[in-house]
Amino acid sequence: MTKPSLNEQQLAELDEVLNFAKEVEQKIKEFSEESEKIAQKWQRRAEDKRAAAVQK
């Protein structure tokens, strides 16, 4: 049994979907990196507050 081949329109639509998926993947990566930076910032603040409380 042979596989049905895709026509030009289907190939173009698949290409669009692939490009969209790549864009989404990049945005998720950017948001993840930004989220990590924010988490580290708050972690440092919490550690600084604990250190200040211990020194009092």
PDBQT receptor file of N, H, CA, C and O in Angstrom, charges set to zero:
ATOM      1  N   MET A   1       0.849  -1.178   0.000  1.00  0.00    +0.000 N 
ATOM      2  CA  MET A   1       0.000   0.000   0.000  1.00  0.00    +0.000 C 
ATOM      3  C   MET A   1       0.898   1.245   0.000  1.00  0.00    +0.000 C 
ATOM      4  O   MET A   1       1.856   1.329   0.768  1.00  0.00    +0.000 OA
ATOM      5  N   THR A   2       0.579   2.192  -0.856  1.00  0.00    +0.000 N 
ATOM      6  H   THR A   2      -0.199   2.124  -1.480  1.00  0.00    +0.000 HD
ATOM      7  CA  THR A   2       1.375   3.419  -0.935  1.00  0.00    +0.000 C 
ATOM      8  C   THR A   2       0.726   4.511  -0.104  1.00  0.00    +0.000 C 
ATOM      9  O   THR A   2      -0.488   4.528   0.099  1.00  0.00    +0.000 OA
ATOM     10  N   LYS A   3       1.561   5.418   0.370  1.00  0.00    +0.000 N 
ATOM     11  H   LYS A   3       2.547   5.404   0.205  1.00  0.00    +0.000 HD
ATOM     12  CA  LYS A   3       1.055   6.554   1.144  1.00  0.00    +0.000 C 
ATOM     13  C   LYS A   3       0.527   7.600   0.174  1.00  0.00    +0.000 C 
ATOM     14  O   LYS A   3       1.129   7.832  -0.874  1.00  0.00    +0.000 OA
ATOM     15  N   PRO A   4      -0.587   8.230   0.511  1.00  0.00    +0.000 N 
ATOM     16  CA  PRO A   4      -1.053   9.322  -0.341  1.00  0.00    +0.000 C 
ATOM     17  C   PRO A   4      -0.098  10.512  -0.197  1.00  0.00    +0.000 C 
ATOM     18  O   PRO A   4       0.351  10.826   0.905  1.00  0.00    +0.000 OA
ATOM     19  N   SER A   5       0.200  11.155  -1.295  1.00  0.00    +0.000 N 
ATOM     20  H   SER A   5      -0.165  10.900  -2.191  1.00  0.00    +0.000 HD
ATOM     21  CA  SER A   5       1.104  12.304  -1.231  1.00  0.00    +0.000 C 
ATOM     22  C   SER A   5       0.301  13.572  -0.948  1.00  0.00    +0.000 C 
ATOM     23  O   SER A   5      -0.895  13.651  -1.229  1.00  0.00    +0.000 OA
ATOM     24  N   LEU A   6       0.981  14.538  -0.395  1.00  0.00    +0.000 N 
ATOM     25  H   LEU A   6       1.952  14.474  -0.167  1.00  0.00    +0.000 HD
ATOM     26  CA  LEU A   6       0.326  15.799  -0.064  1.00  0.00    +0.000 C 
ATOM     27  C   LEU A   6       0.377  16.737  -1.261  1.00  0.00    +0.000 C 
ATOM     28  O   LEU A   6       1.342  16.747  -2.025  1.00  0.00    +0.000 OA
ATOM     29  N   ASN A   7      -0.676  17.518  -1.405  1.00  0.00    +0.000 N 
ATOM     30  H   ASN A   7      -1.460  17.510  -0.784  1.00  0.00    +0.000 HD
ATOM     31  CA  ASN A   7      -0.662  18.497  -2.490  1.00  0.00    +0.000 C 
ATOM     32  C   ASN A   7       0.029  19.784  -2.013  1.00  0.00    +0.000 C 
ATOM     33  O   ASN A   7       0.387  19.908  -0.842  1.00  0.00    +0.000 OA
ATOM     34  N   GLU A   8       0.204  20.710  -2.909  1.00  0.00    +0.000 N 
ATOM     35  H   GLU A   8      -0.087  20.610  -3.861  1.00  0.00    +0.000 HD
ATOM     36  CA  GLU A   8       0.933  21.949  -2.597  1.00  0.00    +0.000 C 
ATOM     37  C   GLU A   8       0.278  22.733  -1.463  1.00  0.00    +0.000 C 
ATOM     38  O   GLU A   8       0.971  23.267  -0.597  1.00  0.00    +0.000 OA
ATOM     39  N   GLN A   9      -1.038  22.805  -1.466  1.00  0.00    +0.000 N 
ATOM     40  H   GLN A   9      -1.601  22.371  -2.170  1.00  0.00    +0.000 HD
ATOM     41  CA  GLN A   9      -1.743  23.550  -0.421  1.00  0.00    +0.000 C 
ATOM     42  C   GLN A   9      -1.522  22.889   0.939  1.00  0.00    +0.000 C 
ATOM     43  O   GLN A   9      -1.281  23.575   1.932  1.00  0.00    +0.000 OA
ATOM     44  N   GLN A  10      -1.602  21.577   0.986  1.00  0.00    +0.000 N 
ATOM     45  H   GLN A  10      -1.797  21.019   0.179  1.00  0.00    +0.000 HD
ATOM     46  CA  GLN A  10      -1.389  20.866   2.242  1.00  0.00    +0.000 C 
ATOM     47  C   GLN A  10       0.042  21.056   2.740  1.00  0.00    +0.000 C 
ATOM     48  O   GLN A  10       0.269  21.236   3.936  1.00  0.00    +0.000 OA
ATOM     49  N   LEU A  11       1.000  21.017   1.824  1.00  0.00    +0.000 N 
ATOM     50  H   LEU A  11       0.816  20.872   0.852  1.00  0.00    +0.000 HD
ATOM     51  CA  LEU A  11       2.394  21.248   2.203  1.00  0.00    +0.000 C 
ATOM     52  C   LEU A  11       2.587  22.669   2.745  1.00  0.00    +0.000 C 
ATOM     53  O   LEU A  11       3.306  22.873   3.723  1.00  0.00    +0.000 OA
ATOM     54  N   ALA A  12       1.950  23.633   2.111  1.00  0.00    +0.000 N 
ATOM     55  H   ALA A  12       1.367  23.468   1.316  1.00  0.00    +0.000 HD
ATOM     56  CA  ALA A  12       2.050  25.020   2.565  1.00  0.00    +0.000 C 
ATOM     57  C   ALA A  12       1.430  25.167   3.952  1.00  0.00    +0.000 C 
ATOM     58  O   ALA A  12       1.977  25.859   4.810  1.00  0.00    +0.000 OA
ATOM     59  N   GLU A  13       0.287  24.515   4.171  1.00  0.00    +0.000 N 
ATOM     60  H   GLU A  13      -0.158  23.952   3.474  1.00  0.00    +0.000 HD
ATOM     61  CA  GLU A  13      -0.369  24.580   5.479  1.00  0.00    +0.000 C 
ATOM     62  C   GLU A  13       0.486  23.908   6.552  1.00  0.00    +0.000 C 
ATOM     63  O   GLU A  13       0.592  24.409   7.671  1.00  0.00    +0.000 OA
ATOM     64  N   LEU A  14       1.089  22.780   6.211  1.00  0.00    +0.000 N 
ATOM     65  H   LEU A  14       1.002  22.373   5.302  1.00  0.00    +0.000 HD
ATOM     66  CA  LEU A  14       1.986  22.110   7.156  1.00  0.00    +0.000 C 
ATOM     67  C   LEU A  14       3.181  22.991   7.490  1.00  0.00    +0.000 C 
ATOM     68  O   LEU A  14       3.619  23.041   8.640  1.00  0.00    +0.000 OA
ATOM     69  N   ASP A  15       3.701  23.676   6.499  1.00  0.00    +0.000 N 
ATOM     70  H   ASP A  15       3.346  23.635   5.565  1.00  0.00    +0.000 HD
ATOM     71  CA  ASP A  15       4.830  24.582   6.716  1.00  0.00    +0.000 C 
ATOM     72  C   ASP A  15       4.429  25.717   7.654  1.00  0.00    +0.000 C 
ATOM     73  O   ASP A  15       5.202  26.099   8.533  1.00  0.00    +0.000 OA
ATOM     74  N   GLU A  16       3.227  26.255   7.471  1.00  0.00    +0.000 N 
ATOM     75  H   GLU A  16       2.599  25.945   6.757  1.00  0.00    +0.000 HD
ATOM     76  CA  GLU A  16       2.722  27.301   8.361  1.00  0.00    +0.000 C 
ATOM     77  C   GLU A  16       2.603  26.793   9.787  1.00  0.00    +0.000 C 
ATOM     78  O   GLU A  16       2.994  27.479  10.732  1.00  0.00    +0.000 OA
ATOM     79  N   VAL A  17       2.064  25.593   9.941  1.00  0.00    +0.000 N 
ATOM     80  H   VAL A  17       1.747  25.037   9.173  1.00  0.00    +0.000 HD
ATOM     81  CA  VAL A  17       1.912  25.003  11.270  1.00  0.00    +0.000 C 
ATOM     82  C   VAL A  17       3.283  24.794  11.913  1.00  0.00    +0.000 C 
ATOM     83  O   VAL A  17       3.463  25.070  13.099  1.00  0.00    +0.000 OA
ATOM     84  N   LEU A  18       4.226  24.316  11.147  1.00  0.00    +0.000 N 
ATOM     85  H   LEU A  18       4.079  24.092  10.183  1.00  0.00    +0.000 HD
ATOM     86  CA  LEU A  18       5.579  24.103  11.663  1.00  0.00    +0.000 C 
ATOM     87  C   LEU A  18       6.200  25.423  12.118  1.00  0.00    +0.000 C 
ATOM     88  O   LEU A  18       6.785  25.495  13.199  1.00  0.00    +0.000 OA
ATOM     89  N   ASN A  19       6.074  26.453  11.305  1.00  0.00    +0.000 N 
ATOM     90  H   ASN A  19       5.599  26.394  10.427  1.00  0.00    +0.000 HD
ATOM     91  CA  ASN A  19       6.617  27.765  11.671  1.00  0.00    +0.000 C 
ATOM     92  C   ASN A  19       5.947  28.306  12.924  1.00  0.00    +0.000 C 
ATOM     93  O   ASN A  19       6.614  28.869  13.792  1.00  0.00    +0.000 OA
ATOM     94  N   PHE A  20       4.638  28.139  13.022  1.00  0.00    +0.000 N 
ATOM     95  H   PHE A  20       4.097  27.681  12.317  1.00  0.00    +0.000 HD
ATOM     96  CA  PHE A  20       3.912  28.587  14.207  1.00  0.00    +0.000 C 
ATOM     97  C   PHE A  20       4.395  27.832  15.442  1.00  0.00    +0.000 C 
ATOM     98  O   PHE A  20       4.608  28.432  16.496  1.00  0.00    +0.000 OA
ATOM     99  N   ALA A  21       4.566  26.531  15.315  1.00  0.00    +0.000 N 
ATOM    100  H   ALA A  21       4.394  26.044  14.459  1.00  0.00    +0.000 HD
ATOM    101  CA  ALA A  21       5.043  25.717  16.439  1.00  0.00    +0.000 C 
ATOM    102  C   ALA A  21       6.435  26.164  16.878  1.00  0.00    +0.000 C 
ATOM    103  O   ALA A  21       6.728  26.199  18.073  1.00  0.00    +0.000 OA
ATOM    104  N   LYS A  22       7.280  26.499  15.929  1.00  0.00    +0.000 N 
ATOM    105  H   LYS A  22       7.041  26.470  14.958  1.00  0.00    +0.000 HD
ATOM    106  CA  LYS A  22       8.628  26.979  16.268  1.00  0.00    +0.000 C 
ATOM    107  C   LYS A  22       8.558  28.311  17.004  1.00  0.00    +0.000 C 
ATOM    108  O   LYS A  22       9.303  28.535  17.958  1.00  0.00    +0.000 OA
ATOM    109  N   GLU A  23       7.666  29.198  16.565  1.00  0.00    +0.000 N 
ATOM    110  H   GLU A  23       7.061  29.016  15.790  1.00  0.00    +0.000 HD
ATOM    111  CA  GLU A  23       7.497  30.487  17.241  1.00  0.00    +0.000 C 
ATOM    112  C   GLU A  23       7.005  30.283  18.671  1.00  0.00    +0.000 C 
ATOM    113  O   GLU A  23       7.492  30.926  19.602  1.00  0.00    +0.000 OA
ATOM    114  N   VAL A  24       6.041  29.388  18.837  1.00  0.00    +0.000 N 
ATOM    115  H   VAL A  24       5.646  28.866  18.081  1.00  0.00    +0.000 HD
ATOM    116  CA  VAL A  24       5.510  29.100  20.171  1.00  0.00    +0.000 C 
ATOM    117  C   VAL A  24       6.610  28.521  21.059  1.00  0.00    +0.000 C 
ATOM    118  O   VAL A  24       6.747  28.908  22.219  1.00  0.00    +0.000 OA
ATOM    119  N   GLU A  25       7.381  27.608  20.515  1.00  0.00    +0.000 N 
ATOM    120  H   GLU A  25       7.270  27.294  19.572  1.00  0.00    +0.000 HD
ATOM    121  CA  GLU A  25       8.481  27.009  21.271  1.00  0.00    +0.000 C 
ATOM    122  C   GLU A  25       9.472  28.083  21.732  1.00  0.00    +0.000 C 
ATOM    123  O   GLU A  25       9.935  28.051  22.872  1.00  0.00    +0.000 OA
ATOM    124  N   GLN A  26       9.794  29.028  20.853  1.00  0.00    +0.000 N 
ATOM    125  H   GLN A  26       9.417  29.054  19.927  1.00  0.00    +0.000 HD
ATOM    126  CA  GLN A  26      10.720  30.110  21.200  1.00  0.00    +0.000 C 
ATOM    127  C   GLN A  26      10.138  30.992  22.298  1.00  0.00    +0.000 C 
ATOM    128  O   GLN A  26      10.845  31.360  23.236  1.00  0.00    +0.000 OA
ATOM    129  N   LYS A  27       8.856  31.333  22.192  1.00  0.00    +0.000 N 
ATOM    130  H   LYS A  27       8.281  31.033  21.430  1.00  0.00    +0.000 HD
ATOM    131  CA  LYS A  27       8.211  32.165  23.210  1.00  0.00    +0.000 C 
ATOM    132  C   LYS A  27       8.202  31.458  24.557  1.00  0.00    +0.000 C 
ATOM    133  O   LYS A  27       8.459  32.079  25.588  1.00  0.00    +0.000 OA
ATOM    134  N   ILE A  28       7.910  30.168  24.554  1.00  0.00    +0.000 N 
ATOM    135  H   ILE A  28       7.701  29.663  23.717  1.00  0.00    +0.000 HD
ATOM    136  CA  ILE A  28       7.904  29.403  25.801  1.00  0.00    +0.000 C 
ATOM    137  C   ILE A  28       9.297  29.416  26.421  1.00  0.00    +0.000 C 
ATOM    138  O   ILE A  28       9.437  29.561  27.636  1.00  0.00    +0.000 OA
ATOM    139  N   LYS A  29      10.311  29.266  25.602  1.00  0.00    +0.000 N 
ATOM    140  H   LYS A  29      10.197  29.148  24.615  1.00  0.00    +0.000 HD
ATOM    141  CA  LYS A  29      11.691  29.302  26.098  1.00  0.00    +0.000 C 
ATOM    142  C   LYS A  29      11.994  30.668  26.716  1.00  0.00    +0.000 C 
ATOM    143  O   LYS A  29      12.587  30.744  27.792  1.00  0.00    +0.000 OA
ATOM    144  N   GLU A  30      11.591  31.742  26.040  1.00  0.00    +0.000 N 
ATOM    145  H   GLU A  30      11.110  31.680  25.166  1.00  0.00    +0.000 HD
ATOM    146  CA  GLU A  30      11.824  33.093  26.559  1.00  0.00    +0.000 C 
ATOM    147  C   GLU A  30      11.093  33.299  27.879  1.00  0.00    +0.000 C 
ATOM    148  O   GLU A  30      11.666  33.836  28.827  1.00  0.00    +0.000 OA
ATOM    149  N   PHE A  31       9.827  32.875  27.950  1.00  0.00    +0.000 N 
ATOM    150  H   PHE A  31       9.362  32.438  27.180  1.00  0.00    +0.000 HD
ATOM    151  CA  PHE A  31       9.060  33.025  29.185  1.00  0.00    +0.000 C 
ATOM    152  C   PHE A  31       9.669  32.200  30.310  1.00  0.00    +0.000 C 
ATOM    153  O   PHE A  31       9.692  32.632  31.462  1.00  0.00    +0.000 OA
ATOM    154  N   SER A  32      10.157  31.026  29.977  1.00  0.00    +0.000 N 
ATOM    155  H   SER A  32      10.138  30.675  29.041  1.00  0.00    +0.000 HD
ATOM    156  CA  SER A  32      10.786  30.166  30.978  1.00  0.00    +0.000 C 
ATOM    157  C   SER A  32      12.044  30.822  31.538  1.00  0.00    +0.000 C 
ATOM    158  O   SER A  32      12.270  30.809  32.747  1.00  0.00    +0.000 OA
ATOM    159  N   GLU A  33      12.852  31.390  30.664  1.00  0.00    +0.000 N 
ATOM    160  H   GLU A  33      12.668  31.400  29.682  1.00  0.00    +0.000 HD
ATOM    161  CA  GLU A  33      14.071  32.071  31.105  1.00  0.00    +0.000 C 
ATOM    162  C   GLU A  33      13.729  33.272  31.980  1.00  0.00    +0.000 C 
ATOM    163  O   GLU A  33      14.369  33.495  33.007  1.00  0.00    +0.000 OA
ATOM    164  N   GLU A  34      12.732  34.040  31.582  1.00  0.00    +0.000 N 
ATOM    165  H   GLU A  34      12.211  33.860  30.747  1.00  0.00    +0.000 HD
ATOM    166  CA  GLU A  34      12.321  35.207  32.362  1.00  0.00    +0.000 C 
ATOM    167  C   GLU A  34      11.769  34.773  33.716  1.00  0.00    +0.000 C 
ATOM    168  O   GLU A  34      12.053  35.397  34.739  1.00  0.00    +0.000 OA
ATOM    169  N   SER A  35      10.991  33.715  33.717  1.00  0.00    +0.000 N 
ATOM    170  H   SER A  35      10.761  33.208  32.886  1.00  0.00    +0.000 HD
ATOM    171  CA  SER A  35      10.442  33.185  34.963  1.00  0.00    +0.000 C 
ATOM    172  C   SER A  35      11.557  32.754  35.909  1.00  0.00    +0.000 C 
ATOM    173  O   SER A  35      11.480  32.992  37.115  1.00  0.00    +0.000 OA
ATOM    174  N   GLU A  36      12.580  32.128  35.369  1.00  0.00    +0.000 N 
ATOM    175  H   GLU A  36      12.643  31.935  34.389  1.00  0.00    +0.000 HD
ATOM    176  CA  GLU A  36      13.726  31.697  36.183  1.00  0.00    +0.000 C 
ATOM    177  C   GLU A  36      14.436  32.899  36.793  1.00  0.00    +0.000 C 
ATOM    178  O   GLU A  36      14.828  32.857  37.959  1.00  0.00    +0.000 OA
ATOM    179  N   LYS A  37      14.607  33.967  36.020  1.00  0.00    +0.000 N 
ATOM    180  H   LYS A  37      14.289  34.000  35.073  1.00  0.00    +0.000 HD
ATOM    181  CA  LYS A  37      15.239  35.182  36.542  1.00  0.00    +0.000 C 
ATOM    182  C   LYS A  37      14.427  35.767  37.693  1.00  0.00    +0.000 C 
ATOM    183  O   LYS A  37      14.983  36.172  38.714  1.00  0.00    +0.000 OA
ATOM    184  N   ILE A  38      13.115  35.806  37.519  1.00  0.00    +0.000 N 
ATOM    185  H   ILE A  38      12.664  35.477  36.690  1.00  0.00    +0.000 HD
ATOM    186  CA  ILE A  38      12.241  36.346  38.564  1.00  0.00    +0.000 C 
ATOM    187  C   ILE A  38      12.307  35.477  39.812  1.00  0.00    +0.000 C 
ATOM    188  O   ILE A  38      12.377  35.994  40.927  1.00  0.00    +0.000 OA
ATOM    189  N   ALA A  39      12.285  34.171  39.634  1.00  0.00    +0.000 N 
ATOM    190  H   ALA A  39      12.228  33.750  38.729  1.00  0.00    +0.000 HD
ATOM    191  CA  ALA A  39      12.362  33.253  40.776  1.00  0.00    +0.000 C 
ATOM    192  C   ALA A  39      13.676  33.440  41.529  1.00  0.00    +0.000 C 
ATOM    193  O   ALA A  39      13.690  33.445  42.759  1.00  0.00    +0.000 OA
ATOM    194  N   GLN A  40      14.774  33.593  40.803  1.00  0.00    +0.000 N 
ATOM    195  H   GLN A  40      14.763  33.589  39.803  1.00  0.00    +0.000 HD
ATOM    196  CA  GLN A  40      16.071  33.809  41.450  1.00  0.00    +0.000 C 
ATOM    197  C   GLN A  40      16.093  35.126  42.217  1.00  0.00    +0.000 C 
ATOM    198  O   GLN A  40      16.656  35.204  43.309  1.00  0.00    +0.000 OA
ATOM    199  N   LYS A  41      15.487  36.153  41.649  1.00  0.00    +0.000 N 
ATOM    200  H   LYS A  41      15.030  36.090  40.762  1.00  0.00    +0.000 HD
ATOM    201  CA  LYS A  41      15.424  37.458  42.308  1.00  0.00    +0.000 C 
ATOM    202  C   LYS A  41      14.679  37.350  43.633  1.00  0.00    +0.000 C 
ATOM    203  O   LYS A  41      15.146  37.861  44.651  1.00  0.00    +0.000 OA
ATOM    204  N   TRP A  42      13.526  36.688  43.626  1.00  0.00    +0.000 N 
ATOM    205  H   TRP A  42      13.147  36.273  42.799  1.00  0.00    +0.000 HD
ATOM    206  CA  TRP A  42      12.742  36.553  44.851  1.00  0.00    +0.000 C 
ATOM    207  C   TRP A  42      13.431  35.644  45.856  1.00  0.00    +0.000 C 
ATOM    208  O   TRP A  42      13.319  35.852  47.064  1.00  0.00    +0.000 OA
ATOM    209  N   GLN A  43      14.138  34.643  45.365  1.00  0.00    +0.000 N 
ATOM    210  H   GLN A  43      14.229  34.474  44.384  1.00  0.00    +0.000 HD
ATOM    211  CA  GLN A  43      14.895  33.760  46.259  1.00  0.00    +0.000 C 
ATOM    212  C   GLN A  43      15.985  34.557  46.979  1.00  0.00    +0.000 C 
ATOM    213  O   GLN A  43      16.180  34.400  48.184  1.00  0.00    +0.000 OA
ATOM    214  N   ARG A  44      16.690  35.407  46.241  1.00  0.00    +0.000 N 
ATOM    215  H   ARG A  44      16.532  35.534  45.262  1.00  0.00    +0.000 HD
ATOM    216  CA  ARG A  44      17.731  36.243  46.862  1.00  0.00    +0.000 C 
ATOM    217  C   ARG A  44      17.123  37.182  47.893  1.00  0.00    +0.000 C 
ATOM    218  O   ARG A  44      17.684  37.368  48.973  1.00  0.00    +0.000 OA
ATOM    219  N   ARG A  45      15.982  37.773  47.568  1.00  0.00    +0.000 N 
ATOM    220  H   ARG A  45      15.526  37.623  46.691  1.00  0.00    +0.000 HD
ATOM    221  CA  ARG A  45      15.327  38.678  48.519  1.00  0.00    +0.000 C 
ATOM    222  C   ARG A  45      14.946  37.941  49.797  1.00  0.00    +0.000 C 
ATOM    223  O   ARG A  45      15.144  38.452  50.899  1.00  0.00    +0.000 OA
ATOM    224  N   ALA A  46      14.403  36.743  49.645  1.00  0.00    +0.000 N 
ATOM    225  H   ALA A  46      14.242  36.328  48.750  1.00  0.00    +0.000 HD
ATOM    226  CA  ALA A  46      14.020  35.956  50.818  1.00  0.00    +0.000 C 
ATOM    227  C   ALA A  46      15.251  35.601  51.647  1.00  0.00    +0.000 C 
ATOM    228  O   ALA A  46      15.210  35.672  52.875  1.00  0.00    +0.000 OA
ATOM    229  N   GLU A  47      16.332  35.225  50.995  1.00  0.00    +0.000 N 
ATOM    230  H   GLU A  47      16.365  35.167  49.997  1.00  0.00    +0.000 HD
ATOM    231  CA  GLU A  47      17.571  34.897  51.709  1.00  0.00    +0.000 C 
ATOM    232  C   GLU A  47      18.128  36.126  52.427  1.00  0.00    +0.000 C 
ATOM    233  O   GLU A  47      18.603  36.025  53.558  1.00  0.00    +0.000 OA
ATOM    234  N   ASP A  48      18.071  37.278  51.775  1.00  0.00    +0.000 N 
ATOM    235  H   ASP A  48      17.686  37.360  50.856  1.00  0.00    +0.000 HD
ATOM    236  CA  ASP A  48      18.546  38.516  52.400  1.00  0.00    +0.000 C 
ATOM    237  C   ASP A  48      17.715  38.857  53.633  1.00  0.00    +0.000 C 
ATOM    238  O   ASP A  48      18.261  39.272  54.655  1.00  0.00    +0.000 OA
ATOM    239  N   LYS A  49      16.403  38.684  53.543  1.00  0.00    +0.000 N 
ATOM    240  H   LYS A  49      15.959  38.347  52.712  1.00  0.00    +0.000 HD
ATOM    241  CA  LYS A  49      15.533  38.967  54.691  1.00  0.00    +0.000 C 
ATOM    242  C   LYS A  49      15.833  38.019  55.843  1.00  0.00    +0.000 C 
ATOM    243  O   LYS A  49      15.878  38.439  56.999  1.00  0.00    +0.000 OA
ATOM    244  N   ARG A  50      16.038  36.743  55.532  1.00  0.00    +0.000 N 
ATOM    245  H   ARG A  50      16.001  36.402  54.593  1.00  0.00    +0.000 HD
ATOM    246  CA  ARG A  50      16.368  35.785  56.592  1.00  0.00    +0.000 C 
ATOM    247  C   ARG A  50      17.699  36.139  57.244  1.00  0.00    +0.000 C 
ATOM    248  O   ARG A  50      17.835  36.073  58.466  1.00  0.00    +0.000 OA
ATOM    249  N   ALA A  51      18.673  36.512  56.431  1.00  0.00    +0.000 N 
ATOM    250  H   ALA A  51      18.563  36.566  55.439  1.00  0.00    +0.000 HD
ATOM    251  CA  ALA A  51      19.990  36.877  56.965  1.00  0.00    +0.000 C 
ATOM    252  C   ALA A  51      19.883  38.120  57.844  1.00  0.00    +0.000 C 
ATOM    253  O   ALA A  51      20.523  38.194  58.893  1.00  0.00    +0.000 OA
ATOM    254  N   ALA A  52      19.087  39.087  57.426  1.00  0.00    +0.000 N 
ATOM    255  H   ALA A  52      18.567  39.027  56.574  1.00  0.00    +0.000 HD
ATOM    256  CA  ALA A  52      18.905  40.308  58.214  1.00  0.00    +0.000 C 
ATOM    257  C   ALA A  52      18.203  39.994  59.531  1.00  0.00    +0.000 C 
ATOM    258  O   ALA A  52      18.539  40.575  60.562  1.00  0.00    +0.000 OA
ATOM    259  N   ALA A  53      17.243  39.091  59.508  1.00  0.00    +0.000 N 
ATOM    260  H   ALA A  53      16.971  38.619  58.669  1.00  0.00    +0.000 HD
ATOM    261  CA  ALA A  53      16.514  38.727  60.722  1.00  0.00    +0.000 C 
ATOM    262  C   ALA A  53      17.431  38.008  61.706  1.00  0.00    +0.000 C 
ATOM    263  O   ALA A  53      17.299  38.185  62.917  1.00  0.00    +0.000 OA
ATOM    264  N   VAL A  54      18.345  37.210  61.203  1.00  0.00    +0.000 N 
ATOM    265  H   VAL A  54      18.452  37.066  60.219  1.00  0.00    +0.000 HD
ATOM    266  CA  VAL A  54      19.275  36.471  62.064  1.00  0.00    +0.000 C 
ATOM    267  C   VAL A  54      20.259  37.434  62.724  1.00  0.00    +0.000 C 
ATOM    268  O   VAL A  54      20.659  37.219  63.869  1.00  0.00    +0.000 OA
ATOM    269  N   GLN A  55      20.649  38.481  62.022  1.00  0.00    +0.000 N 
ATOM    270  H   GLN A  55      20.324  38.655  61.093  1.00  0.00    +0.000 HD
ATOM    271  CA  GLN A  55      21.626  39.432  62.547  1.00  0.00    +0.000 C 
ATOM    272  C   GLN A  55      21.042  40.331  63.631  1.00  0.00    +0.000 C 
ATOM    273  O   GLN A  55      21.793  40.905  64.419  1.00  0.00    +0.000 OA
ATOM    274  N   LYS A  56      19.736  40.464  63.685  1.00  0.00    +0.000 N 
ATOM    275  H   LYS A  56      19.126  39.997  63.045  1.00  0.00    +0.000 HD
ATOM    276  CA  LYS A  56      19.108  41.354  64.679  1.00  0.00    +0.000 C 
ATOM    277  C   LYS A  56      19.182  40.803  66.063  1.00  0.00    +0.000 C 
ATOM    278  O   LYS A  56      18.700  41.432  67.005  1.00  0.00    +0.000 OA
TER     279      LYS A  56
